[in-house]
Amino acid sequence: MQSPCIDEHLATLKRRYNGRLLREAAARRAHLDYRSIRTGDGRGSGRVRFLLAQMHQAYYFGWTESACILAGTVLEQALIMRLERRMEERGPLVSTRYGERRWLASRHDLLDLELVEMLDLSRSEGILREGRHLLAAHEIRWVRNMVVHDRVPVFRTANSGGLEMTVAKSRKGTLKYATIRLDTAEVEGLQGPPAALTGYFCVSRVRLILEALFPAESTEATKHHESGGDLLLWQQQ
């Protein structure tokens, strides 16, 4: 027998996820206009797909903080998965950090790495080859760290045109900053509070990196039923 309180909770959820919110989520999904990303069926692929779906859901519904944090987590898990594949192909990997060489022979060793170390290792192993992918990965890392430790950084109109956002690069020793730029044409028509652009930036850039990490599995076809898209197939009552 159904508990009477279920009807109350159902009514609350209908108010919370009303037609306006769903339309805004649909608009964000349409603007992202994503291609399917396939990571294969190897170890860790299910976790990457699950986190990817959660990231998209957070972004669609305007939960910017969660979207940015999940973008960093998706990036970490995808790098671990890709580096583990390389380890299976070539044997132990060598990570050099602050002049210290460290042998990595298991998934457990990879899990002990910080994200910045994973990126350095991915670069040295030729997994992430292009500078734009490495830069985007570090920018996601900087934004994620600011969201976790301080606040959500936002883009503002630059004097030279376009959009700019200042983020903290490092909190060790002297505080350093970096400027992240975004073309206004890329986000034209994307509505919402200023922080919404930060969420879009993290989600779109981590997708760019995933396509580079898993080129053999990626496809330009199928723009539905992927990455949490089914969440927006609900019908209004």
RAWO-V527212 format. One record per residue. N is the residue number from 1. RES is the residue in one letter. SS is DSSP state (a for helix, b for strand, c for the rest). PSI is psi as a letter, one per 20 degrees, with the letter a starting at -180 (999 if undefined). BURIAL is b if it has 16 or more other ideal C-beta (glycine too) atoms within 10 Angstrom, else e. Layout:
N;RES;SS;PSI;BURIAL, N;RES;SS;PSI;BURIAL
//
This chain:
1;M;c;p;e, 2;Q;c;p;e, 3;S;c;p;e, 4;P;c;h;e, 5;C;a;i;e, 6;I;a;g;e, 7;D;a;h;e, 8;E;a;g;e, 9;H;a;h;e, 10;L;a;g;e, 11;A;a;h;e, 12;T;a;g;e, 13;L;a;h;e, 14;K;a;h;e, 15;R;a;g;e, 16;R;a;g;e, 17;Y;c;m;e, 18;N;c;a;e, 19;G;a;h;e, 20;R;a;g;e, 21;L;a;h;e, 22;L;a;h;b, 23;R;a;h;e, 24;E;a;g;b, 25;A;a;g;b, 26;A;a;h;e, 27;A;a;h;e, 28;R;a;h;b, 29;R;a;g;b, 30;A;a;h;e, 31;H;a;h;b, 32;L;a;h;b, 33;D;c;l;e, 34;Y;c;q;b, 35;R;c;q;e, 36;S;c;q;b, 37;I;c;p;b, 38;R;c;p;b, 39;T;c;j;b, 40;G;c;a;e, 41;D;c;j;e, 42;G;c;r;e, 43;R;c;p;e, 44;G;c;i;b, 45;S;a;h;b, 46;G;a;h;e, 47;R;a;g;b, 48;V;a;g;b, 49;R;a;g;b, 50;F;a;g;e, 51;L;a;h;b, 52;L;a;g;b, 53;A;a;g;b, 54;Q;a;h;b, 55;M;a;g;b, 56;H;a;g;b, 57;Q;a;g;b, 58;A;a;g;b, 59;Y;a;g;b, 60;Y;a;h;b, 61;F;c;j;b, 62;G;c;j;b, 63;W;c;m;e, 64;T;a;g;b, 65;E;a;g;b, 66;S;a;g;b, 67;A;a;g;b, 68;C;a;g;b, 69;I;a;g;b, 70;L;a;h;b, 71;A;a;g;b, 72;G;a;h;b, 73;T;a;g;b, 74;V;a;g;b, 75;L;a;g;b, 76;E;a;g;b, 77;Q;a;h;b, 78;A;a;h;b, 79;L;a;g;b, 80;I;a;g;b, 81;M;a;g;b, 82;R;a;g;b, 83;L;a;h;b, 84;E;a;h;b, 85;R;a;g;b, 86;R;a;h;b, 87;M;a;h;b, 88;E;a;h;e, 89;E;a;g;e, 90;R;a;i;e, 91;G;c;a;e, 92;P;c;q;e, 93;L;b;q;b, 94;V;b;p;e, 95;S;b;p;b, 96;T;b;p;e, 97;R;b;p;e, 98;Y;c;k;e, 99;G;c;j;e, 100;E;b;p;e, 101;R;b;p;e, 102;R;b;p;e, 103;W;b;p;e, 104;L;b;o;b, 105;A;c;i;e, 106;S;c;r;e, 107;R;a;h;e, 108;H;a;h;e, 109;D;a;h;b, 110;L;a;h;b, 111;L;a;h;e, 112;D;c;i;e, 113;L;c;q;b, 114;E;c;r;e, 115;L;a;g;b, 116;V;a;h;e, 117;E;a;h;b, 118;M;a;h;b, 119;L;a;g;b, 120;D;a;g;b, 121;L;a;h;b, 122;S;a;h;b, 123;R;a;g;e, 124;S;a;h;e, 125;E;c;i;b, 126;G;c;j;e, 127;I;c;g;b, 128;L;c;o;b, 129;R;c;h;e, 130;E;c;q;e, 131;G;a;h;e, 132;R;a;h;e, 133;H;a;g;b, 134;L;a;g;b, 135;L;a;g;e, 136;A;a;h;b, 137;A;a;g;b, 138;H;a;h;b, 139;E;a;g;b, 140;I;a;g;b, 141;R;a;g;b, 142;W;a;g;b, 143;V;a;g;b, 144;R;a;g;b, 145;N;a;h;b, 146;M;a;g;b, 147;V;a;g;b, 148;V;a;g;e, 149;H;a;i;e, 150;D;c;e;e, 151;R;c;r;e, 152;V;c;o;b, 153;P;c;q;b, 154;V;c;q;e, 155;F;c;q;b, 156;R;b;q;e, 157;T;b;p;e, 158;A;c;q;e, 159;N;c;h;e, 160;S;c;j;e, 161;G;c;r;e, 162;G;c;a;e, 163;L;b;q;b, 164;E;b;q;e, 165;M;b;p;b, 166;T;b;p;e, 167;V;b;q;b, 168;A;b;p;b, 169;K;b;g;e, 170;S;b;q;e, 171;R;c;j;e, 172;K;c;p;e, 173;G;c;c;e, 174;T;c;p;e, 175;L;c;p;e, 176;K;b;q;e, 177;Y;b;q;e, 178;A;b;q;e, 179;T;b;p;e, 180;I;b;p;b, 181;R;b;q;e, 182;L;b;p;b, 183;D;c;p;e, 184;T;a;h;e, 185;A;a;h;e, 186;E;a;h;e, 187;V;a;j;b, 188;E;c;p;e, 189;G;c;i;e, 190;L;c;o;e, 191;Q;c;r;e, 192;G;c;a;e, 193;P;c;r;e, 194;P;c;h;e, 195;A;a;i;b, 196;A;a;h;b, 197;L;a;h;b, 198;T;a;g;b, 199;G;a;g;b, 200;Y;a;g;b, 201;F;a;g;b, 202;C;a;g;b, 203;V;a;g;b, 204;S;a;h;b, 205;R;a;h;b, 206;V;a;h;b, 207;R;a;h;b, 208;L;a;g;e, 209;I;a;g;b, 210;L;a;h;b, 211;E;a;h;b, 212;A;a;h;b, 213;L;a;h;b, 214;F;c;m;b, 215;P;c;h;e, 216;A;c;h;e, 217;E;c;i;b, 218;S;c;q;b, 219;T;c;q;e, 220;E;c;i;e, 221;A;c;r;e, 222;T;c;o;e, 223;K;c;k;e, 224;H;c;r;e, 225;H;c;k;e, 226;E;c;q;b, 227;S;c;k;b, 228;G;c;j;b, 229;G;a;h;b, 230;D;a;i;e, 231;L;a;h;b, 232;L;a;j;b, 233;L;a;j;e, 234;W;c;q;e, 235;Q;c;q;e, 236;Q;c;q;e, 237;Q;c;999;e
//
